[in-house]
Amino acid sequence: MRALVIDDSQAMRVMLSRMLRESGYEVMEAKDGREALECIKQHGQPSVALVDWNMPQMNGLDFVRAVRKELGDRNVLLMMVTTESETAQMVRALAAGANEYLMKPFTKDALLEKLALLGAGPTNA
């Protein structure tokens, strides 16, 4: 299963990527939404994208909207992984097309549990 980690924090990309690789995912990384869209164009659609909200160039919410507009309801699962904890923000993300929402900080178990709920767990590969 292929995952795309999108976060402007290199430390967060490294941490998420390590967690995913240790769990059997093939991982691609991008530092913002624009770079992530280019990554998808160049390398193909991932099974799941883990998307930070607050990023330069193109934020996570705009990325979710762009993916849903360009790819429609194809099999890309989108999970916001963010410090945005207000209910209104969660509602906005889900309304824009995100499939799930995980708040930072989180544990590896919490991440894998959310992915499994989406049907994107490593055993679903």
N, C-alpha and C positions, 0 to 999 in steps of 0.2 A: 504494500500500500504506500502511495506517495503522499507526502505532506509538504505544504509550503508554509514556512514560518515568516511572518511579516511583522517586523518591529524595528523601530529606529535605534533601539538600544542593542549594541553588539553583545553585551553581557546576557541580555534576555534571549537573543537569538541563539547564542551558544548553549545556554542552559536548556531551552526548549528543544533544540536540535539534538542535544545529547540524550535527553529523556526519551525522545521519539526514536532515535537510532537504537538505543538500548532495548527498546520495546519492539523492534523489528521493522520500523518504517524506513523508507528511502526519503531523505529530506533535502528540500531546496530552501534557500533563504533569500529574503529581500528586505531592504531597509525602509521602504515606504510603499504606498499603494501603486505608484507609477512603475517603480522597479518590479513590483510583483506582477503587474499586467504584462510587462515585457517578458518576464520570466515564463509566464504561461504561454505567451505567443511563441517563444523560442523553444521551450521544452515540453509543451503540452500541459494539459489540465491535470492538476493534482486530485487526489481523492478527497482531501480535506485541506483547508487553509486555516491557520491560526493567526488571527488578525488583531494587532494592537489598535487602539482608537486614536491616540494622539501621536501623529507623525507629521513631519514636514512633507512638502510636495503634494501628497494626496493622503488624507487621513483614512482611518479604517472604515468609517461609515461611508465615505465616498467610494472606497474600494468595493465594499459590499454592493452598493448600488450599481457600480460599473459592471461588476461581474454578473449580477442578475440581469442587467440590461443586455449585455453582450452575449452571455452564455445561457440566459433564461433559466429554466429549471433543470438543466443538465445535472449530472451527478456530482457536482462540486458541493461539498459540505463546508459551510463557513462558520467558524467559531470565534467570537470576539474573546480575546484574552487581554484584559485591561484593568486599570485601576478605577475606571469610571464605575461608581457603585450606586448611583441614584437610579431608582426604579424607572424614572422617565427616560434615562439613557438606555436602559435595557430594552424598554418598549420600543424606542426609536430604532435600535439595532435590529431587533426581531422583525419589526415592520418593514425595514429596508431589505430584509432577506437573509439575515443571519439565522443559522439553525440553532445555535447554542451560545451561551454566555458564561465565561469563567473569569472570576475576579482575581487580580493579583493582590497579595501573594497567594500562592496555591502550592499544593504538594503534587508529586508525581502521581500518587494514587488518585487524587481528585481529577487531574488531567486525563488519566487513562479511563477513569469512570465516565467522564463526560464523553470521551471519544467512543467508548463502548455503547453508551446510550444512543449515539448518533448512528451506530452501525459501522463506525470507522475504527473500531478497535483492531489491534494487531492480529487478533484471531479471525477477523473478518477479511483479511487480505486475500 
